[in-house]
């Protein structure tokens, strides 16, 4: 629209000029080399315009003749360049669609036509990657890294290839070189930070992070979160070697990210150990309100090591009141109640979750049954139910379930990769394993107590049986002594001798009935003393005579 207006304005100006000259006629005389020309102003102006146009035409023709070789060369180059970029377009489409043969052909054409172009080199490297030729890909990226215009692109490709083959040293070297050339490159800074975190150099990682922020590569929220993660990791590493510095790092991390669970847990524990229980409680309660976590509950319970189990149980309600309906609050109360031997409180805390009990709830119930009543059967029943129960949350990063939080993923090295969530496809978690160890100890204690009671009962029964046997033996000894002191005398039957005639004539008489004897008590005597004579009654022997003994 603007160009049309300008064109109309110029046309109006020309028309106005022509009309102005037509309204003002005049004469022009030219005398040159014997020639004399008389004409009007309008004709002279027209002739001047014709001469100028012819001069321009002649100049252009002459310049074309002089520049025709260059123009032909330029046309040939443009044609070749257009064909090369067309090949690059075909190659990129082939790479995107996974056409290995098409990508190779296009890369070859692009290299032949416009091999100096960065896109042609990139296409060659991508075609080599697609075909699995790592050496060719590295060679292409290395040639790109040697050219200033494509140095960063080549370093990026070399970094990817080094990580693909597992060469951490080469990957770190290319990332550091790229970060030196372009400090604002996020991938290079992140790679350096991740490598230093894996090596435990959190101070160096913080320096790279601050350099990245100085070049405007990160926004303020992301910078605060990443700095808090690195400070928490630094506090975790210094917790036992330098608790004072670790406490300062953890407190600063909580200030930057109050809901970061590892930072709040370390800060609360170290502040509690230093005696600042009020500040530690405030930090733990604030973090627990955002993310109810068992580590926060454990740190809150043990803020004062000198507290008894009952005191910890009374204090834990201040924490669980921040998230009263969350299942973690009920499990923390149950754990505190079990430690305090308040079994009714623990059972009441877990009662509402028994229908949909998770693995930790089942193990808490197993420990409760084993500790409260020593019912090993119910404890093992709850333990078996835990195998099929829903899983509890755990620290998960890139499919890896870890017992403790870490600043980077052990698989990809990504910063702040761990999340507290239910892991997919994992039968158990480290938290569950810790609870299972407590249940095993409780069941072992119950079994040991039962075995001790059974052994004590068996020992008491053996003592009673031995006492009964001793009483029986004593009674037999008394009976034997009585029998030896009052002997029973048996008188033999008289022997009957018959003649042969009488034996045939008279039948054998039946045996005589035994003569009842009435024992007569004798005077006690020593075994070697023959003793006094025994008087017999109802026998024809004279009293005072010694009867013959058959024994």
RODO-2510 file (C-alpha; in nm, 4 decimals, decimal comma):
residues 551
     n   res          X          Y          Z
     1     x     0,0000     0,0000     0,0000
     2     x     0,2812     0,2424     0,0869
     3     x     0,4641     0,1618    -0,2363
     4     x     0,1500     0,2317    -0,4370
     5     x     0,1096     0,5700    -0,2702
     6     x     0,4737     0,6580    -0,3411
     7     x     0,4328     0,5526    -0,7048
     8     x     0,1243     0,7719    -0,7432
     9     x     0,3033     1,0655    -0,5856
    10     x     0,5992     1,0333    -0,8253
    11     x     0,3664     1,0014    -1,1230
    12     x     0,1787     1,3148    -1,0150
    13     x     0,5069     1,5035    -0,9794
    14     x     0,6155     1,4056    -1,3338
    15     x     0,2792     1,5056    -1,4756
    16     x     0,2961     1,8345    -1,2917
    17     x     0,6438     1,9011    -1,4295
    18     x     0,5425     1,8220    -1,7878
    19     x     0,2386     2,0472    -1,7592
    20     x     0,4505     2,3213    -1,6105
    21     x     0,6957     2,3060    -1,9009
    22     x     0,4136     2,2956    -2,1561
    23     x     0,2625     2,6105    -2,0099
    24     x     0,5965     2,7928    -2,0382
    25     x     0,7331     2,7493    -2,3922
    26     x     1,0739     2,8896    -2,4814
    27     x     1,3583     2,8675    -2,7370
    28     x     1,6994     2,7071    -2,7071
    29     x     1,9835     2,7752    -2,9584
    30     x     2,2968     2,5650    -2,9818
    31     x     2,5940     2,6597    -3,2041
    32     x     2,8726     2,3966    -3,2162
    33     x     3,1322     2,3264    -3,4895
    34     x     2,9409     2,5171    -3,7525
    35     x     2,6181     2,3622    -3,6500
    36     x     2,3328     2,5757    -3,5285
    37     x     2,0294     2,4224    -3,3671
    38     x     1,7171     2,6139    -3,2684
    39     x     1,4477     2,4255    -3,0703
    40     x     1,1976     2,4669    -2,7939
    41     x     1,2541     2,3879    -2,4256
    42     x     1,0176     2,0905    -2,4344
    43     x     1,1962     1,9282    -2,7273
    44     x     1,5352     1,9900    -2,5703
    45     x     1,4215     1,8297    -2,2440
    46     x     1,2863     1,5298    -2,4287
    47     x     1,6061     1,4922    -2,6240
    48     x     1,8092     1,5126    -2,3024
    49     x     1,6023     1,2354    -2,1502
    50     x     1,6556     1,0176    -2,4564
    51     x     2,0320     1,0764    -2,4453
    52     x     2,0420     0,9852    -2,0753
    53     x     1,8443     0,6672    -2,1368
    54     x     2,0734     0,5653    -2,4205
    55     x     2,3788     0,6300    -2,2049
    56     x     2,2425     0,4146    -1,9262
    57     x     2,1602     0,1392    -2,1713
    58     x     2,5048     0,1469    -2,3222
    59     x     2,6709     0,1457    -1,9798
    60     x     2,4691    -0,1563    -1,8686
    61     x     2,5492    -0,3389    -2,1875
    62     x     2,9178    -0,2682    -2,1479
    63     x     2,9160    -0,3731    -1,7834
    64     x     2,7333    -0,6946    -1,8704
    65     x     2,9968    -0,7745    -2,1288
    66     x     3,2731    -0,7084    -1,8776
    67     x     3,1072    -0,9037    -1,5958
    68     x     2,9693    -1,1902    -1,7990
    69     x     3,2351    -1,4423    -1,6802
    70     x     3,1630    -1,3609    -1,3168
    71     x     2,7916    -1,3674    -1,3795
    72     x     2,8142    -1,7080    -1,5401
    73     x     3,0237    -1,8368    -1,2498
    74     x     2,7755    -1,6940    -0,9991
    75     x     2,4839    -1,8485    -1,1809
    76     x     2,6569    -2,1860    -1,1791
    77     x     2,7335    -2,1535    -0,8094
    78     x     2,3774    -2,0513    -0,7282
    79     x     2,2456    -2,3465    -0,9209
    80     x     2,4849    -2,5790    -0,7378
    81     x     2,3967    -2,4193    -0,4038
    82     x     2,0255    -2,4601    -0,4681
    83     x     2,0761    -2,8241    -0,5555
    84     x     2,2853    -2,8701    -0,2419
    85     x     2,0226    -2,7174    -0,0149
    86     x     1,7596    -2,9304    -0,1835
    87     x     1,9734    -3,2357    -0,1009
    88     x     2,0035    -3,1169     0,2607
    89     x     1,6258    -3,0845     0,2803
    90     x     1,5815    -3,4372     0,1450
    91     x     1,8430    -3,5693     0,3865
    92     x     1,6853    -3,4099     0,6928
    93     x     1,3490    -3,5543     0,5952
    94     x     1,5131    -3,8960     0,5473
    95     x     1,6827    -3,8751     0,8878
    96     x     1,3559    -3,7782     1,0516
    97     x     1,1729    -4,0671     0,8855
    98     x     1,4492    -4,3212     0,9548
    99     x     1,5414    -4,3766     0,5874
   100     x     1,9074    -4,4764     0,6198
   101     x     1,9742    -4,5188     0,2479
   102     x     1,8013    -4,1932     0,1567
   103     x     1,9918    -4,0080     0,4292
   104     x     2,3226    -4,1436     0,3012
   105     x     2,2494    -4,0437    -0,0591
   106     x     2,1349    -3,6982     0,0417
   107     x     2,4381    -3,6513     0,2688
   108     x     2,6689    -3,7549    -0,0149
   109     x     2,5023    -3,5122    -0,2571
   110     x     2,5112    -3,2309    -0,0038
   111     x     2,8764    -3,2956     0,0742
   112     x     2,9602    -3,2886    -0,2979
   113     x     2,7551    -2,9782    -0,3733
   114     x     2,7839    -2,7628    -0,0581
   115     x     3,0311    -2,9459     0,1643
   116     x     3,1429    -2,6260     0,3348
   117     x     2,7938    -2,5501     0,4686
   118     x     2,7278    -2,6335     0,8392
   119     x     2,3987    -2,7987     0,7504
   120     x     2,5749    -3,0336     0,5093
   121     x     2,8209    -3,1417     0,7797
   122     x     2,5378    -3,1838     1,0288
   123     x     2,3496    -3,3988     0,7776
   124     x     2,6580    -3,6159     0,7272
   125     x     2,6968    -3,6648     1,1020
   126     x     2,3284    -3,7454     1,1508
   127     x     2,3299    -3,9907     0,8614
   128     x     2,6323    -4,1644     1,0167
   129     x     2,4558    -4,1778     1,3539
   130     x     2,1433    -4,3188     1,1919
   131     x     2,3418    -4,5923     1,0211
   132     x     2,5309    -4,6740     1,3419
   133     x     2,8707    -4,5600     1,2179
   134     x     2,9990    -4,3906     1,5344
   135     x     3,3478    -4,3300     1,3916
   136     x     3,2134    -4,1399     1,0912
   137     x     2,9821    -3,9387     1,3144
   138     x     3,2685    -3,8421     1,5455
   139     x     3,4849    -3,7474     1,2493
   140     x     3,2092    -3,5202     1,1165
   141     x     3,1568    -3,3571     1,4549
   142     x     3,5318    -3,3162     1,5043
   143     x     3,5652    -3,1369     1,1715
   144     x     3,2779    -2,9110     1,2755
   145     x     3,4455    -2,8396     1,6106
   146     x     3,7591    -2,7202     1,4292
   147     x     3,5648    -2,4506     1,2433
   148     x     3,4770    -2,1375     1,4479
   149     x     3,1313    -2,1060     1,2931
   150     x     3,0346    -2,4643     1,3866
   151     x     3,2548    -2,5209     1,6928
   152     x     2,9721    -2,5360     1,9483
   153     x     2,7637    -2,7634     1,7259
   154     x     3,0581    -2,9992     1,6850
   155     x     3,1285    -3,0033     2,0593
   156     x     2,7663    -3,0843     2,1262
   157     x     2,7835    -3,3784     1,8885
   158     x     3,1101    -3,5038     2,0407
   159     x     2,9566    -3,4766     2,3880
   160     x     2,6557    -3,6850     2,2838
   161     x     2,8755    -3,9494     2,1215
   162     x     3,0990    -3,9691     2,4290
   163     x     2,8023    -4,0213     2,6586
   164     x     2,6608    -4,2784     2,4200
   165     x     2,9751    -4,4906     2,4400
   166     x     3,0065    -4,4329     2,8164
   167     x     3,3213    -4,2190     2,8112
   168     x     3,2492    -3,9817     3,1022
   169     x     3,5919    -3,8149     3,0824
   170     x     3,5538    -3,7190     2,7160
   171     x     3,1955    -3,6059     2,7711
   172     x     3,3016    -3,3795     3,0576
   173     x     3,5927    -3,2380     2,8539
   174     x     3,3735    -3,1440     2,5569
   175     x     3,1081    -2,9940     2,7871
   176     x     3,3658    -2,7824     2,9711
   177     x     3,5131    -2,6596     2,6413
   178     x     3,1678    -2,5657     2,5139
   179     x     3,0919    -2,3869     2,8414
   180     x     3,4142    -2,1846     2,8064
   181     x     3,3225    -2,0718     2,4545
   182     x     2,9550    -2,0095     2,5350
   183     x     2,8918    -1,9740     2,9114
   184     x     2,5193    -1,9358     2,8496
   185     x     2,4777    -2,2845     2,6996
   186     x     2,2404    -2,4681     2,9316
   187     x     2,3327    -2,8176     2,8124
   188     x     2,7037    -2,7572     2,8643
   189     x     2,6595    -2,6048     3,2116
   190     x     2,4195    -2,8789     3,3175
   191     x     2,6579    -3,1474     3,1960
   192     x     2,9448    -2,9955     3,3952
   193     x     2,7256    -2,9609     3,7056
   194     x     2,6051    -3,3210     3,6797
   195     x     2,9573    -3,4544     3,6324
   196     x     3,0871    -3,2633     3,9338
   197     x     2,7931    -3,3804     4,1445
   198     x     2,8652    -3,7413     4,0530
   199     x     3,2260    -3,6804     4,1605
   200     x     3,1120    -3,5176     4,4885
   201     x     3,2452    -3,1726     4,3918
   202     x     2,9384    -2,9739     4,4969
   203     x     3,1407    -2,6561     4,5474
   204     x     3,2533    -2,6643     4,1854
   205     x     2,8972    -2,7377     4,0737
   206     x     2,7744    -2,4302     4,2619
   207     x     3,0401    -2,2169     4,0878
   208     x     2,9244    -2,3362     3,7451
   209     x     2,5629    -2,2685     3,8428
   210     x     2,6413    -1,9118     3,9433
   211     x     2,8304    -1,8562     3,6163
   212     x     2,5318    -1,9895     3,4265
   213     x     2,3008    -1,7470     3,6076
   214     x     2,5356    -1,4545     3,5429
   215     x     2,4927    -1,5032     3,1670
   216     x     2,1141    -1,5081     3,1951
   217     x     2,0660    -1,8741     3,1069
   218     x     1,8370    -1,9504     3,4055
   219     x     1,5371    -1,7790     3,5557
   220     x     1,5254    -1,6914     3,9231
   221     x     1,2934    -1,9756     4,0321
   222     x     1,4998    -2,2459     3,8621
   223     x     1,8203    -2,0994     4,0020
   224     x     1,6869    -2,1036     4,3597
   225     x     1,5705    -2,4616     4,3295
   226     x     1,8954    -2,5886     4,1803
   227     x     2,1068    -2,4012     4,4324
   228     x     1,8982    -2,5478     4,7157
   229     x     1,9483    -2,8992     4,5757
   230     x     2,3260    -2,8527     4,5561
   231     x     2,3411    -2,7056     4,9060
   232     x     2,1383    -2,9972     5,0420
   233     x     2,3748    -3,2408     4,8717
   234     x     2,6729    -3,0564     5,0175
   235     x     2,5152    -3,0691     5,3655
   236     x     2,4511    -3,4410     5,3214
   237     x     2,8158    -3,5015     5,2417
   238     x     2,9472    -3,2889     5,5318
   239     x     2,7001    -3,4098     5,7944
   240     x     2,9438    -3,6374     5,9755
   241     x     3,2765    -3,4739     5,8911
   242     x     3,1783    -3,1095     5,9594
   243     x     2,8313    -3,0816     6,1222
   244     x     2,8528    -2,7037     6,1723
   245     x     2,9114    -2,6296     5,8028
   246     x     2,6546    -2,8910     5,7051
   247     x     2,3965    -2,7211     5,9274
   248     x     2,4605    -2,3815     5,7650
   249     x     2,4301    -2,5296     5,4159
   250     x     2,1081    -2,7092     5,5037
   251     x     1,9518    -2,3991     5,6601
   252     x     2,0391    -2,1934     5,3496
   253     x     1,8873    -2,4649     5,1294
   254     x     1,5660    -2,4531     5,3343
   255     x     1,5557    -2,0763     5,2947
   256     x     1,5759    -2,1142     4,9166
   257     x     1,3348    -2,4114     4,8925
   258     x     1,1352    -2,4626     5,2158
   259     x     0,9555    -2,7717     5,0785
   260     x     1,2719    -2,9605     4,9776
   261     x     1,2414    -3,2687     5,2002
   262     x     1,6129    -3,3698     5,2215
   263     x     1,7194    -3,0159     5,3111
   264     x     1,4481    -2,9822     5,5778
   265     x     1,5281    -3,3252     5,7237
   266     x     1,9031    -3,2561     5,7512
   267     x     1,8503    -2,9021     5,8825
   268     x     1,5987    -3,0198     6,1433
   269     x     1,8187    -3,3034     6,2639
   270     x     2,1359    -3,0921     6,2887
   271     x     1,9549    -2,8004     6,4537
   272     x     1,8043    -3,0407     6,7060
   273     x     2,1475    -3,1852     6,7803
   274     x     2,2754    -2,8287     6,8300
   275     x     1,9974    -2,7562     7,0798
   276     x     1,7830    -2,5248     6,8639
   277     x     1,4737    -2,7441     6,8909
   278     x     1,2240    -2,4656     6,8264
   279     x     1,3694    -2,3679     6,4889
   280     x     1,4146    -2,7314     6,3925
   281     x     1,0508    -2,8064     6,4756
   282     x     0,9319    -2,5114     6,2696
   283     x     1,1341    -2,6214     5,9648
   284     x     1,0159    -2,9822     5,9868
   285     x     0,6518    -2,8885     6,0394
   286     x     0,6519    -2,6523     5,7405
   287     x     0,8087    -2,9125     5,5124
   288     x     0,5761    -3,1870     5,6423
   289     x     0,2690    -2,9755     5,5647
   290     x     0,3773    -2,9630     5,1978
   291     x     0,5092    -3,3213     5,1683
   292     x     0,4293    -3,5715     5,4474
   293     x     0,7386    -3,7875     5,4556
   294     x     0,8536    -4,0625     5,6970
   295     x     1,2062    -3,9142     5,7212
   296     x     1,0592    -3,5850     5,8430
   297     x     0,8563    -3,7735     6,1019
   298     x     1,1585    -3,9707     6,2205
   299     x     1,3669    -3,6518     6,2495
   300     x     1,0858    -3,4805     6,4418
   301     x     1,0547    -3,7719     6,6855
   302     x     1,4262    -3,7673     6,7677
   303     x     1,4842    -3,3916     6,7948
   304     x     1,5749    -3,4378     7,1600
   305     x     1,7702    -3,7617     7,2060
   306     x     1,7121    -3,7556     7,5805
   307     x     1,3327    -3,7796     7,5455
   308     x     1,1654    -4,1035     7,6410
   309     x     0,9421    -4,2948     7,4024
   310     x     0,6273    -4,1659     7,5749
   311     x     0,7461    -3,8063     7,5476
   312     x     0,8098    -3,8543     7,1765
   313     x     0,4639    -4,0013     7,1314
   314     x     0,3041    -3,6990     7,2992
   315     x     0,5060    -3,4547     7,0876
   316     x     0,4408    -3,6221     6,7513
   317     x     0,0834    -3,4903     6,7384
   318     x     0,2212    -3,1394     6,6803
   319     x     0,3675    -3,2655     6,3520
   320     x     0,0797    -3,4821     6,2327
   321     x    -0,1645    -3,1967     6,2930
   322     x    -0,0118    -3,0321     5,9820
   323     x    -0,1575    -3,3129     5,7668
   324     x    -0,4106    -3,4949     5,9866
   325     x    -0,5838    -3,6887     5,7073
   326     x    -0,2698    -3,8121     5,5329
   327     x    -0,1897    -4,1854     5,5773
   328     x     0,1691    -4,0989     5,6692
   329     x     0,0472    -3,9185     5,9821
   330     x    -0,1313    -4,2324     6,1048
   331     x     0,1775    -4,4454     6,0409
   332     x     0,4022    -4,1992     6,2265
   333     x     0,1655    -4,2055     6,5269
   334     x     0,1580    -4,5855     6,5154
   335     x     0,5385    -4,6029     6,5065
   336     x     0,5711    -4,3690     6,8048
   337     x     0,3044    -4,5639     6,9959
   338     x     0,4794    -4,8968     6,9277
   339     x     0,8061    -4,7565     7,0600
   340     x     0,6219    -4,6336     7,3704
   341     x     0,4440    -4,9704     7,4180
   342     x     0,1069    -4,7953     7,3777
   343     x    -0,0485    -5,0729     7,1736
   344     x    -0,4065    -4,9470     7,1940
   345     x    -0,3050    -4,6092     7,0490
   346     x    -0,1153    -4,7772     6,7654
   347     x    -0,4090    -5,0045     6,6834
   348     x    -0,6509    -4,7108     6,6844
   349     x    -0,4247    -4,5087     6,4524
   350     x    -0,4092    -4,7901     6,1966
   351     x    -0,7685    -4,9062     6,2269
   352     x    -0,9126    -4,6863     5,9509
   353     x    -0,6525    -4,8052     5,6970
   354     x    -0,6799    -5,1814     5,7442
   355     x    -0,9241    -5,2360     5,4552
   356     x    -0,6857    -5,0763     5,2037
   357     x    -0,3657    -5,1324     5,3969
   358     x    -0,0415    -5,0609     5,2180
   359     x     0,2733    -5,2646     5,2700
   360     x     0,3997    -5,0467     5,5555
   361     x     0,0630    -5,0604     5,7322
   362     x     0,0633    -5,4406     5,7082
   363     x     0,4124    -5,4595     5,8548
   364     x     0,3212    -5,2195     6,1345
   365     x     0,0250    -5,4439     6,2198
   366     x     0,2539    -5,7490     6,2109
   367     x     0,4940    -5,5800     6,4520
   368     x     0,2006    -5,4787     6,6721
   369     x     0,0687    -5,8365     6,6934
   370     x     0,4143    -5,9778     6,7629
   371     x     0,5006    -5,7180     7,0274
   372     x     0,1685    -5,6796     7,2064
   373     x     0,0554    -6,0392     7,2527
   374     x     0,3321    -6,2466     7,0962
   375     x     0,0831    -6,3851     6,8427
   376     x     0,3285    -6,5099     6,5840
   377     x     0,0519    -6,6541     6,3670
   378     x    -0,1196    -6,3191     6,3169
   379     x     0,2146    -6,1449     6,2738
   380     x     0,3103    -6,3814     5,9926
   381     x    -0,0363    -6,3456     5,8411
   382     x     0,0077    -5,9654     5,8198
   383     x     0,3579    -6,0160     5,6811
   384     x     0,2238    -6,2405     5,4054
   385     x    -0,0477    -5,9861     5,3303
   386     x     0,2169    -5,7171     5,2860
   387     x     0,3534    -5,9000     4,9811
   388     x     0,0261    -5,8443     4,7919
   389     x    -0,0596    -5,5037     4,9417
   390     x    -0,0301    -5,1714     4,7521
   391     x     0,3181    -5,0235     4,7505
   392     x     0,4238    -4,7159     4,9459
   393     x     0,6045    -4,4107     4,7998
   394     x     0,9823    -4,4103     4,7618
   395     x     1,2603    -4,2027     4,6065
   396     x     1,2426    -4,2721     4,2317
   397     x     1,4559    -4,1325     3,9459
   398     x     1,4597    -4,2672     3,5896
   399     x     1,3181    -4,6014     3,7023
   400     x     1,5681    -4,6439     3,9881
   401     x     1,4321    -4,6826     4,3433
   402     x     1,6830    -4,5547     4,5984
   403     x     1,6945    -4,5834     4,9760
   404     x     1,8143    -4,2237     5,0160
   405     x     1,7703    -3,9054     4,8167
   406     x     2,0510    -3,7990     4,5819
   407     x     2,1042    -3,4695     4,3944
   408     x     2,1429    -3,6337     4,0511
   409     x     2,0067    -3,9410     3,8786
   410     x     2,2462    -4,2386     3,8816
   411     x     2,1324    -4,3276     3,5277
   412     x     2,1298    -4,0001     3,3329
   413     x     2,3046    -3,7661     3,5766
   414     x     2,0101    -3,5253     3,5638
   415     x     2,0042    -3,2728     3,8485
   416     x     1,7089    -3,2835     4,0909
   417     x     1,5727    -3,6008     3,9309
   418     x     1,4511    -3,7883     4,2417
   419     x     1,0807    -3,7702     4,3243
   420     x     0,8846    -3,9065     4,6211
   421     x     0,6173    -4,1212     4,4558
   422     x     0,4924    -4,4784     4,4210
   423     x     0,7430    -4,6690     4,2047
   424     x     0,5888    -4,8642     3,9137
   425     x     0,6599    -5,2332     3,8779
   426     x     0,8643    -5,2731     4,1987
   427     x     0,7612    -5,5419     4,4539
   428     x     0,9195    -5,3643     4,7502
   429     x     1,0967    -5,0446     4,8477
   430     x     1,3838    -4,9643     5,0875
   431     x     1,1319    -4,8157     5,3317
   432     x     0,9427    -5,1451     5,3255
   433     x     1,2644    -5,3374     5,3800
   434     x     1,3395    -5,1310     5,6923
   435     x     0,9911    -5,1990     5,8286
   436     x     1,0290    -5,5685     5,7433
   437     x     1,3540    -5,5791     5,9414
   438     x     1,1711    -5,4395     6,2451
   439     x     0,8962    -5,7000     6,2025
   440     x     1,1570    -5,9749     6,1763
   441     x     1,3190    -5,8566     6,4988
   442     x     0,9792    -5,8387     6,6740
   443     x     0,8817    -6,1886     6,5576
   444     x     1,2227    -6,3236     6,6591
   445     x     1,1811    -6,1664     7,0035
   446     x     0,8312    -6,3157     7,0351
   447     x     0,9587    -6,6580     6,9269
   448     x     1,2490    -6,6344     7,1718
   449     x     1,0122    -6,5345     7,4526
   450     x     0,7769    -6,8202     7,3690
   451     x     1,0651    -7,0660     7,3546
   452     x     1,1885    -6,9366     7,6895
   453     x     0,8414    -6,9807     7,8402
   454     x     0,8119    -7,3302     7,6933
   455     x     1,1583    -7,4208     7,8204
   456     x     1,0657    -7,2873     8,1645
   457     x     0,7399    -7,4885     8,1620
   458     x     0,9254    -7,8032     8,0515
   459     x     1,1838    -7,7506     8,3231
   460     x     0,9119    -7,7070     8,5854
   461     x     0,7353    -8,0212     8,4616
   462     x     1,0606    -8,2166     8,4722
   463     x     1,1226    -8,0964     8,8274
   464     x     0,7713    -8,2019     8,9282
   465     x     0,8116    -8,5426     8,7624
   466     x     1,1450    -8,5958     8,9332
   467     x     0,9916    -8,4975     9,2673
   468     x     0,7054    -8,7440     9,2097
   469     x     0,9513    -9,0165     9,1163
   470     x     1,1511    -8,9385     9,4276
   471     x     0,8371    -8,9688     9,6389
   472     x     0,7520    -9,3025     9,4763
   473     x     1,1031    -9,4339     9,5331
   474     x     1,0913    -9,3190     9,8920
   475     x     0,7573    -9,4934     9,9427
   476     x     0,8963    -9,8142     9,7918
   477     x     1,1985    -9,7932    10,0173
   478     x     0,9728    -9,7545    10,3219
   479     x     0,7581   -10,0473    10,2046
   480     x     1,0657   -10,2616    10,1483
   481     x     1,1949   -10,1823    10,4936
   482     x     0,8580   -10,2787    10,6468
   483     x     0,8509   -10,6056    10,4525
   484     x     1,2023   -10,6966    10,5642
   485     x     1,1180   -10,6304    10,9277
   486     x     0,8006   -10,8562    10,9265
   487     x     0,8772   -11,1763    10,7299
   488     x     0,6075   -11,4288    10,6300
   489     x     0,6848   -11,7924    10,7302
   490     x     0,5708   -12,0723    10,5004
   491     x     0,5571   -12,4295    10,6473
   492     x     0,6315   -12,7039    10,3925
   493     x     0,3774   -12,9859    10,3401
   494     x     0,4574   -13,3306    10,4875
   495     x     0,6018   -13,5736    10,2371
   496     x     0,3892   -13,8927    10,1890
   497     x     0,5668   -14,2114    10,0776
   498     x     0,3468   -14,4943     9,9472
   499     x     0,4316   -14,8598     9,8748
   500     x     0,3762   -15,0043     9,5295
   501     x     0,0746   -15,2110     9,6452
   502     x    -0,0901   -14,9108     9,8096
   503     x    -0,0213   -14,7033     9,5047
   504     x    -0,2249   -14,9468     9,2974
   505     x    -0,5008   -15,0045     9,5500
   506     x    -0,5676   -14,6604     9,6844
   507     x    -0,6114   -14,3463     9,4723
   508     x    -0,3875   -14,0572     9,5204
   509     x    -0,5402   -13,8224     9,7756
   510     x    -0,5905   -13,4627     9,6718
   511     x    -0,3297   -13,2172     9,7891
   512     x    -0,3895   -13,0870    10,1341
   513     x    -0,5014   -12,7281    10,1665
   514     x    -0,2328   -12,4912    10,2887
   515     x    -0,2331   -12,4393    10,6578
   516     x    -0,3002   -12,0785    10,7374
   517     x    -0,0201   -11,9306    10,9335
   518     x    -0,0416   -11,6463    11,1669
   519     x     0,2791   -11,4470    11,1682
   520     x     0,4297   -11,3739    11,4982
   521     x     0,6280   -11,0597    11,5374
   522     x     0,9838   -11,1348    11,6267
   523     x     1,2272   -10,9246    11,8090
   524     x     1,4335   -10,7082    11,5729
   525     x     1,7844   -10,8319    11,5199
   526     x     2,0881   -10,7731    11,3065
   527     x     2,1163   -10,9573    10,9720
   528     x     2,4012   -11,1799    11,0949
   529     x     2,2091   -11,2702    11,4158
   530     x     2,0080   -11,5964    11,3821
   531     x     1,7422   -11,4329    11,5971
   532     x     1,5203   -11,5844    11,8672
   533     x     1,3029   -11,8848    11,8216
   534     x     0,9668   -11,8327    11,6526
   535     x     0,6641   -11,9781    11,8219
   536     x     0,3986   -12,1312    11,5973
   537     x     0,0346   -12,1458    11,6741
   538     x    -0,2082   -12,4203    11,5719
   539     x     0,0810   -12,6530    11,4855
   540     x     0,1774   -12,9622    11,6815
   541     x     0,5316   -12,8457    11,7321
   542     x     0,6202   -12,7562    12,0870
   543     x     0,6344   -12,3815    12,1484
   544     x     0,9813   -12,2574    12,1469
   545     x     1,1220   -12,5086    11,8975
   546     x     1,2988   -12,3855    11,5716
   547     x     1,0972   -12,4915    11,2592
   548     x     1,2811   -12,5922    10,9446
   549     x     1,2810   -12,3092    10,6850
   550     x     1,2510   -12,3941    10,3261
   551     x     1,4051   -12,0670    10,2186
***
